Amino acid sequence: MSNNHSTKNAGKSLIIPIFIVNSGCPHRCIFCNQKITAGNHPREIDRSYLETEVNSYLNWNKDKTRRVEIAFYGGSFTGMDESRQENLLSWAQSYIRAGIVNSIRVSTRPDYISPGILAFLRQYNVTTVEIGAQSFVDDVLLFAQRGHNAAETIAAIRLLKKENFQTGLHLMAGLPHDTKEGFVYSLEKTIELQPDMARIHPVVVFSGTTLASEFERGNYRPLELGEAVSLCGLAHEKLSAAGIRVIRTGLHWTKEMNNDNAVLAGPLHPAFGSLVLSSIFYEKTLKLLRKTPPDTKEIIFLLNRQDVSSFHGLKNNNISSIKKLYPQAVIKVRTPAKQKRGVISVTTDQERIFTTSIPGII
């Protein structure tokens, strides 16, 4: 298992990532440098490399009841030569035939989806297809040099759903020429399409990209960290409330991101997803407390133990902020055994009891 990639869970699934860096991509998007974002992976994946990766994840996995998926990430899988696709899928499928792996997922572009392509994928037990949409605003897609438009993303997801594939959409916040309104529009279009899952991350300016040149010329201002957390938090809330599972917010951290001059600017943070969840918990908590007077003497929060870290926030920032609002209050956090994930309950010395829930916290 590569040192710079951790296991990703989707529910109880074990996802084993195999990175096909930029393979199948017809060109390079202005923000893309996968040598930094994906890490150090071979340009050509042979059977020995795939089996070494898969076996190390399988040996690491202690929960043998989990579903296991092999996932091909980092390029446009269905844009590769069919013979190369066939090699990779047949090697992965050997684990399915052996009863060790349950299914395969791939990521690709929306304009590389067709009935024939899906029929080919189905032969090899591909059950999930993740689509790099990035935005549903055509001007934004054009400037980002994506090479497809929003209509092609809509058609791809509709076809995938018609053919009973699990679907995922990838969106980016802070793309050049995008606005908050444009990003919200992309969220609304995503909700209309109802993919099964989504990934969201803010744009970061990496060296060696066209976007780096735009940034250095003063033509692009990336989001501040707070802006990015706010936008991605909004996305998490809207999509989760619509029943779309958000499986990642923020980029996966790689050791290459620590290299000098690898990251020129942008809201890159090793715990970005945690910042987003903490911001959601804080905003929900403030709404819960809005009728609680500032002279309250005791505030007790009831949480599931798995939510305590998100509730506290990075370096206890959420608790510190609440304490400033209620300087006379003793603040306590308790974790009743029956408290559900994503549910915040609060009681005070004035015997007030409030409860709220955060969709998508599992």
N, C-alpha and C positions, 0 to 999 in steps of 0.2 A: 504494500500500500504506500503510495507516494507520501512523503513526509509533509508536503504542503497542501494536502487535501484531506479534509476530515469527512467522516461519514455523514451523509445527509439523510434525514428521516422525513418521510412523507407519511404521516400517521405512524403505522408500525413497520413501514417498509424500510429495507436496507437498500439504498441506492448506491451502486458501484459505478463511479464515473470513469469513463475512458475518453480522454480528450483528443480530438482529431483536429488539432489547431489549424483554423482557417480553411480546412479542406472543404472543397465544394463551393467556396465563396467565389463569386464571379469577379469581385473587386474588394477593396478595403474601405470600409465605412470611415468617416472622418474621425471617429472617436476610438477606433479599435487598435489596440496593441496587445495581442493575446500572449506574447512572450512575457508580458508583465501580469496580465489579469488571469491567465490560466496557469502560468508557471512553466517550468522547464519540462517539456514533453517531446518525444521524438516526432519528427515530421511524418514518418511513415510507421504505422502501427503494424507489427507482425504478430503472428499467433503467439509466439513465446512471450512477448511483452504483455499482450492482453491476458494470457493465462496467469502470468505472474501477478498482475494487478488484481484480477478477480480472486485468485486463490488467497492472496494476503488479506483481502477484505473478508472472505469467507472464514478464514482461520481466526481472524480477530473477532468475528461476530459470536457473541455468547448466547444470544436469544435465537434458537433454531426454529422458533415458531413464526418468526417474522417473514413476510413476503420479501423476496429478493428480486431486484431489477438491475440489469446492466444498462447503463445509460451512455449514449454517445453524445458528448457535448463539445462545444467550442468551434463548430463549423456549421456548414449547411449540409447535413448528412445526405439528403436526397439529391444534392447537386453534384455529388461525386460520380465517377464512372460506375456504372452498375456492377461491373466485375469487382470493384473494390468494396462496394456496399455488400455484395454477396459474400465476399470473404469474411468481412467483419461480422456480419449477421450469422453466418453459418458457424463461425467459431463460438459466438455467444450462445447460439442455439444448442450447441452440444451440451451446455450446462443445463438447459431446459430439458433436453431428452434424458439427461441423467437424473432429473428430478431435484436438482440442486438450486436452480434459479427458476423463477416463475414467469418472467416476461422481460421484454426489452423496450426501452424508450429511446427516442432520437429527438434532436433539435434541428430545426431547419428554417428556411425562409418561406414566407407565404406564397411566393411565386414559383416555388418548387414543389407544389402539391397538385396532384391530379388524380383522377380515378385509377389510372394505370399504376402510378407510383404507390398508391395506397394498397392496391391489390398485391403488388410486389412485397410491400412491407408486411402485410398480413401473413404471407407464406412463412415468415420467419418469427412469428409470435411477437411482433411489435404491437404493443397495445396503447402506448402513449406517444403523442407527438407534440412537442413544444415549439411554438412559433415565435420567432423574433419579430414582434410588431413594432416596438419602440415608441410609436406614436400613431394616432389616427388623423393627424393634420398633414395634409399632402405637402404643403410648403415646407414644413419641418423635415419631412422624409426626404424631400428633394435636396434641401441644403445639406442634410446628413449623408447624402450620396448612398441612400439605401438601395436604390434601383427598383423599388416597387412602390405602389401607392396603397392607400388605406382600403380601397375596394378589393384589392387582392388578398389582404388579410381577412377581410370579412368573408370573402368567398372560400378561403382556405379553411377557416374554422367551421363554417357551415357544412362544407363537404366532409370534414373530419367527423363532425358530430353525426351527420347522416350515415356515415360508414361505421359508426359506433366505436370510434377511437376515443380514448381519454385525451383531453386537450389542455394545453397550457399556453399562456401568453406572457411575453416578456415586455415590460414597459420601462421607459427611462424618463426621469424627471430632470428638467434643466437643459434639455437639448437646445442648440442654437436656434434662434427665431421662435422658440416656444414661449408660452406665457402660462401663468397659473390657470387662466381660463382655458387655454389649449390643452393643458394637462388634464383638467377636470373633464373636458370634452372627451379625451381619450379614455378616461375612466368610465364615463357614461356609455361610450360605444362598447367597451369591454363588458360592462354589465348587461347590455342588450344581447351580446353574443353568448354570455353565460359559459365561458370555458370552465373546466373543472378546477383549474388552479392558475396562479399568476406569480410572477417574479417582478419585483420593482427595485430599481436602484437609480441613484442620481449619477449624472455625468461627471466623470473625473477627467482631467486633462493629463494624459500620459505622453511621455516623450515619444518622438518618432511618429506622431500622428499629424494628419492635416489640421486637426483641431488645435494641436500645440502651436502650429504656425499662426492660426487665427488668434489664439490667445496672446502670443508674443507680439503681434501687430496691434493689439488692443481692440480687436474686433469681437471678442467673446469674453463675457464675464460669467464664470461658473457660479452656481449657487453657494451661498454661505452655508456652513454646517447646520445652523438653526433653520434656515429656509428649507434645506433638503429634508431634515427630520420632520418638519411640519408637513411638507408635501407628501412624503412617503407615509406619514402617519395618517393623513387624510385618505390616501389610496388604500391603506390597510383597512381602515374603518369602513369606507364605502364598499369595497369589494367583499369584505367579510360579511357585512350586513346583507349583501346580495347573494350570499351562499357560495362565493368563490373563495377557495382556500388560498391564502397567500403563503407560499412555501419558502419565500426568501425576500428580505428587504436588505439592500446593500450588496456590495461586491464581496465575494469570498476573498479573504486576505491571503496573499501569497508572499513568500520571502523576497521575491523579486521587487515587490513594492517598497521594500526597505532600502533598495539600492539608491545611491546618490543620483539625483536628477531623473529618476524614473517617473515621479509624480510632480508635475509642474504646478498644479493648482486643483482646487475642487474639494468637495466634502467627503474625503476619504477618511474613514475611522475604523479601527479594528473591531469595534463593538457597535457598528452602526445599527444593526438590527435591534440590539438591546436599547439603544438610545430611542429608537422609534417606539418600541413597546413601552418604555418608561414614560415617554411623552403622552402616550395614549392613556396610560394609567393615571398620570397626573391630571390631565384635563377632565377625565371622568370623575376623579376624586373631588376636584374643585366644584364641579356641578353638584355632586352629592352634598357638599358642605355649604352651598350658597345661602341656605337659610339658617346656618348655625352662627350664633352671635360670637363676636371676637373675644368676649370675656368667658367663654366656655372653659371649664376647669379640667375636663378629661375627655379625650376622644379615643375610642377603641375601634380599630379596624380589624375586620374578620376577613381572612384571605385563605385561599388554598396555598399550601406551603410552596408549591412550585411557582407561584406568582409573587412571592415576597421580594425577590431580587428586582423584578420589574417595578414593583410598587415603590420600593426604596429609591430607585434610580441610581445612576452612576455616582459613586462617592456620596451616597445618601442625599443627593441634591433634592429629591422630592420631599423627603422628610424635613430637610432644612427649610424649604420654602413653605411647607405647611406650618412649621413651628413659628415662622415669622408672621404668618397670618393669625395665629392663635398663641401669642407669647405666654399666656397664663396657663395653657393647657398641658397636661401630661399626656403624651401620645404613646399609645400601646398598639402593638400588632399581635394578633392571635391567629392561630391556624387550626380551626376546628376540623375534625376528621371528615365531616360530611360537606365541607365547603367546596363548591364546584370551581373548576378552573374558570378564570375570567370574571368571577363574581366578586364585587367589593361590597361589603356590608359595614356600616358604621353605627356605633352607639355613642352617646354622650352622657355626661352627668345629668343632663336635663331629660334623660330617658327618651331621647329621639332615636328612632331606628330608620335608617335609609339603606337601600340596596340598589345597585346598578350592575349591569353585566356588559362585558366587552365581547362582541362576536369574534369568532375566529381564533380564540385562545384555546388551544387544545394541548 
